Amino acid sequence: MVGRDSVFGVSAALDGGIALTDAAVLLSGTASILDAAVLRAAAERSAALRALLARHEQRLAAQAQQAAACNASHSVEARLSRWLLCACDRTESESLPLTQECLAQMIGVQRNAVSIVAKRFRRPVSSATAGARSKLQTWPL
């Protein structure tokens, strides 16, 4: 799968194995699906493409390592802020129709921690209730 900021399943395409990770689409947008065999064949024909895909995999591994370190080192407020800013950048939107439960899963905390932090955000984020589900809404600074 190829999305706005990444390619998912590259290692499977490069070595013919299975993808070692899983992906979930949280927000609407555009993505493309490319058969792994087609990408593998293109990579076999192009050393430049192989090198680019290998660098991409390295970048994803570095991001995962940094996220793990940040989750251990930074506050819930800092992690939530970073996640929301990155999501807004990727979607080019100031509105993210995500539940607090979803955000909690993304930053590795319990839902009530997101609720508490959202209440501390003065302008960028407020908590709005829609029925029994609570969603976060962002506004321009």
Contacts in CASP RR format, 6 or more apart in sequence:
PFRMAT RR
TARGET T0000
AUTHOR 0000-0000-0000
METHOD contacts of the structure
MODEL  1
MVGRDSVFGVSAALDGGIALTDAAVLLSGTASILDAAVLRAAAERSAALR
ALLARHEQRLAAQAQQAAACNASHSVEARLSRWLLCACDRTESESLPLTQ
ECLAQMIGVQRNAVSIVAKRFRRPVSSATAGARSKLQTWPL
1 7 0 8 1.000
1 8 0 8 1.000
1 9 0 8 1.000
1 23 0 8 1.000
1 31 0 8 1.000
1 32 0 8 1.000
1 33 0 8 1.000
1 34 0 8 1.000
2 8 0 8 1.000
2 31 0 8 1.000
2 32 0 8 1.000
2 33 0 8 1.000
2 34 0 8 1.000
3 30 0 8 1.000
3 31 0 8 1.000
3 32 0 8 1.000
4 29 0 8 1.000
4 30 0 8 1.000
4 31 0 8 1.000
4 90 0 8 1.000
4 91 0 8 1.000
5 90 0 8 1.000
6 56 0 8 1.000
6 60 0 8 1.000
7 53 0 8 1.000
7 56 0 8 1.000
8 19 0 8 1.000
8 21 0 8 1.000
8 23 0 8 1.000
9 19 0 8 1.000
9 21 0 8 1.000
9 36 0 8 1.000
10 39 0 8 1.000
10 53 0 8 1.000
10 56 0 8 1.000
10 57 0 8 1.000
11 17 0 8 1.000
11 19 0 8 1.000
11 20 0 8 1.000
11 57 0 8 1.000
12 18 0 8 1.000
12 19 0 8 1.000
12 20 0 8 1.000
12 36 0 8 1.000
13 36 0 8 1.000
13 37 0 8 1.000
13 39 0 8 1.000
13 40 0 8 1.000
13 43 0 8 1.000
13 53 0 8 1.000
14 40 0 8 1.000
14 43 0 8 1.000
14 50 0 8 1.000
14 53 0 8 1.000
14 54 0 8 1.000
14 57 0 8 1.000
16 36 0 8 1.000
16 40 0 8 1.000
25 31 0 8 1.000
26 98 0 8 1.000
26 102 0 8 1.000
26 106 0 8 1.000
27 87 0 8 1.000
27 91 0 8 1.000
27 96 0 8 1.000
27 97 0 8 1.000
27 98 0 8 1.000
29 91 0 8 1.000
39 53 0 8 1.000
42 49 0 8 1.000
43 49 0 8 1.000
43 50 0 8 1.000
43 53 0 8 1.000
44 50 0 8 1.000
70 78 0 8 1.000
70 79 0 8 1.000
70 82 0 8 1.000
71 79 0 8 1.000
71 107 0 8 1.000
71 108 0 8 1.000
76 107 0 8 1.000
76 109 0 8 1.000
76 113 0 8 1.000
76 114 0 8 1.000
76 116 0 8 1.000
76 117 0 8 1.000
77 117 0 8 1.000
77 120 0 8 1.000
77 121 0 8 1.000
79 107 0 8 1.000
79 108 0 8 1.000
79 109 0 8 1.000
80 103 0 8 1.000
80 107 0 8 1.000
80 114 0 8 1.000
80 117 0 8 1.000
80 118 0 8 1.000
81 124 0 8 1.000
83 103 0 8 1.000
83 106 0 8 1.000
83 107 0 8 1.000
84 96 0 8 1.000
84 103 0 8 1.000
84 124 0 8 1.000
84 125 0 8 1.000
84 136 0 8 1.000
84 138 0 8 1.000
87 96 0 8 1.000
87 98 0 8 1.000
88 94 0 8 1.000
88 96 0 8 1.000
88 138 0 8 1.000
94 138 0 8 1.000
94 139 0 8 1.000
94 140 0 8 1.000
95 137 0 8 1.000
95 138 0 8 1.000
96 136 0 8 1.000
96 137 0 8 1.000
96 138 0 8 1.000
97 135 0 8 1.000
98 135 0 8 1.000
98 136 0 8 1.000
99 133 0 8 1.000
99 134 0 8 1.000
99 135 0 8 1.000
99 136 0 8 1.000
100 111 0 8 1.000
100 114 0 8 1.000
100 115 0 8 1.000
100 118 0 8 1.000
100 127 0 8 1.000
100 134 0 8 1.000
100 135 0 8 1.000
100 136 0 8 1.000
101 111 0 8 1.000
103 114 0 8 1.000
103 136 0 8 1.000
104 110 0 8 1.000
104 111 0 8 1.000
104 113 0 8 1.000
104 114 0 8 1.000
107 114 0 8 1.000
114 136 0 8 1.000
115 127 0 8 1.000
115 134 0 8 1.000
118 125 0 8 1.000
118 126 0 8 1.000
118 127 0 8 1.000
118 136 0 8 1.000
119 127 0 8 1.000
123 139 0 8 1.000
123 141 0 8 1.000
124 138 0 8 1.000
124 139 0 8 1.000
124 141 0 8 1.000
125 136 0 8 1.000
125 137 0 8 1.000
125 138 0 8 1.000
125 139 0 8 1.000
126 136 0 8 1.000
126 137 0 8 1.000
126 139 0 8 1.000
127 134 0 8 1.000
127 136 0 8 1.000
128 134 0 8 1.000
128 135 0 8 1.000
128 136 0 8 1.000
128 137 0 8 1.000
END
